[in-house]
Amino acid sequence: MTIPHHALEVYEPYDYRGDNPLSVAGVAVVAGPMRDNYYLVQLDQPLLVDDTPVTQLLVQPRYNGDKIDRAVSSTCTVNIARVVGDTDLVNLERVSFDQFIRWGVGKISPPA
């Protein structure tokens, strides 16, 4: 099985000064706490947010009508959430609000 890689451009937070775009590997689509789906991605290189290393992010299409499949296989504007602490969501099918924090907005796309 080939692991999909993506470029994740960060538009918000506006004060973000790290690598941009981020290189991420797709892990899985997981169910969210409100009948929504998130795409779990693993960062190729951890980033620091509030002095805490972040290795996983959840992305979700930002606009109504965009399905999670668009974020997985195409270019899509997304909301970005960071997975809290040292939580690892790789083997989960469902996530809860206490496992992630809204972080920003960006665009996910397949690498060029």
C-alpha positions as CSV (number, residue, x, y, z in Angstrom):
1,M,0.0,0.0,0.0
2,T,1.3,3.4,-0.9
3,I,1.1,6.1,1.8
4,P,-0.3,9.3,0.3
5,H,1.9,12.4,0.8
6,H,0.6,15.9,0.7
7,A,1.7,19.5,0.9
8,L,-0.2,21.4,3.6
9,E,0.0,25.2,3.3
10,V,-0.7,27.1,6.5
11,Y,-2.7,30.4,6.0
12,E,-3.7,30.8,9.7
13,P,-2.5,31.3,12.4
14,Y,-1.3,34.5,10.9
15,D,1.8,34.5,13.2
16,Y,2.9,31.0,12.1
17,R,6.6,31.2,11.1
18,G,7.5,27.6,10.5
19,D,8.0,25.6,7.3
20,N,5.4,26.3,4.8
21,P,4.1,24.2,3.1
22,L,4.3,21.3,5.6
23,S,5.1,17.9,4.2
24,V,2.6,15.4,5.6
25,A,1.7,11.7,5.1
26,G,-2.0,10.7,5.1
27,V,-2.8,8.2,7.8
28,A,-6.6,7.6,7.9
29,V,-10.0,9.2,7.8
30,V,-11.5,9.2,11.3
31,A,-14.9,9.9,12.6
32,G,-15.3,13.1,14.6
33,P,-17.4,13.9,17.6
34,M,-20.2,15.6,15.7
35,R,-21.0,13.2,12.8
36,D,-18.1,14.7,10.8
37,N,-14.9,13.2,9.4
38,Y,-11.3,14.3,9.7
39,Y,-8.3,13.3,7.8
40,L,-5.4,12.4,10.1
41,V,-2.0,13.3,8.8
42,Q,1.5,12.7,10.2
43,L,4.0,15.5,9.9
44,D,7.3,14.5,8.2
45,Q,9.0,16.8,10.7
46,P,7.5,17.8,14.0
47,L,6.6,21.4,14.6
48,L,6.6,23.4,17.8
49,V,3.3,25.0,18.9
50,D,3.5,26.8,22.3
51,D,6.7,24.9,23.0
52,T,5.0,21.6,22.5
53,P,6.1,19.3,19.6
54,V,3.2,18.4,17.3
55,T,3.5,15.3,15.1
56,Q,-0.1,14.8,14.0
57,L,-2.8,17.1,12.6
58,L,-6.4,16.6,11.7
59,V,-7.7,18.4,8.6
60,Q,-11.3,18.9,7.6
61,P,-12.8,20.6,4.5
62,R,-13.6,24.2,5.4
63,Y,-16.5,24.8,3.1
64,N,-19.9,23.2,3.3
65,G,-20.4,20.8,0.5
66,D,-16.8,19.7,0.3
67,K,-16.5,16.0,1.4
68,I,-13.6,14.5,3.2
69,D,-12.6,12.6,0.0
70,R,-11.6,16.0,-1.5
71,A,-9.1,16.6,1.3
72,V,-7.7,13.1,0.9
73,S,-7.3,13.0,-2.9
74,S,-7.4,16.5,-4.3
75,T,-6.8,20.1,-3.4
76,C,-9.0,21.5,-0.7
77,T,-9.1,24.4,1.7
78,V,-9.2,22.9,5.2
79,N,-9.5,23.7,8.9
80,I,-6.5,22.4,10.7
81,A,-6.5,21.0,14.2
82,R,-3.4,19.9,16.1
83,V,-3.5,16.7,18.1
84,V,-2.8,17.5,21.8
85,G,0.2,16.4,23.7
86,D,1.7,13.1,23.0
87,T,-1.6,11.6,21.9
88,D,-1.3,9.2,19.0
89,L,-4.5,8.8,16.9
90,V,-3.2,6.3,14.4
91,N,-5.2,3.3,15.6
92,L,-8.4,5.1,16.4
93,E,-11.6,5.1,14.3
94,R,-13.2,8.0,16.2
95,V,-11.8,11.1,17.9
96,S,-13.2,13.3,20.7
97,F,-12.9,17.0,21.3
98,D,-10.4,16.4,24.1
99,Q,-7.9,14.9,21.7
100,F,-7.4,18.0,19.4
101,I,-7.3,21.8,19.4
102,R,-8.4,24.0,16.5
103,W,-5.2,25.5,15.1
104,G,-5.7,27.2,11.8
105,V,-6.7,27.2,8.2
106,G,-4.8,26.1,5.1
107,K,-4.9,24.2,1.9
108,I,-4.0,20.5,1.4
109,S,-2.9,19.2,-2.0
110,P,-1.1,16.3,-3.5
111,P,2.6,17.0,-3.9
112,A,3.6,18.5,-7.3
